[in-house]
Amino acid sequence: MIGFLSGIPQIDGTKLLLLVNGVGYEVYVGQRLLAQSAGLQNQTLSLYIHTHVREDALELFGFSSSADKELFLLLLSVSGIGPKTALLIADQGAPAITDAVQNANVSFFTKLPRVGKKVAQKIIIELKSKLGSLKELKIGGLSEHDQMVVDAVMALGFDEQLILETIEKAEISELSVEAGIKVLLKQLQ
């Protein structure tokens, strides 16, 4: 297996072509690393490599540090996450991902392509023991009453994650929808 490559980078669409001693290795990298590599003309780029083997393909995924590669492997260990989705998520950065997992921030993951609510919940559940958890994930969802309040406040332009964090603290279940909206708006301001 290939674990490390060092060579001259060339951009090939969404992939990086790394020229090593006359051989060009096609390597998938995150958008940030791809953009950084575009600025390296005739300079050497060193990448930690994960070799992903399937029945029909052998793909290389490159990372600028071993920590980035470890994060990618953690994401890849989540059932239902393939290497390209793991790369897309890992490109968001370790601090942001750790924070999203620790705070059970489902919307952080659902903003990314190919990641729905169930996959985001699965990522949080499976990685919280490895990255730590500050909050428990509410999988059951909101009651119909609370969802109506959240929808109304979101329509006013507030961030969904902030609303969900605030609604947990607010005691609005016994109030009417209109009164719940008012209470939530006061706490958000």
Disulfide bonds with the S-S distance in Angstrom:
none
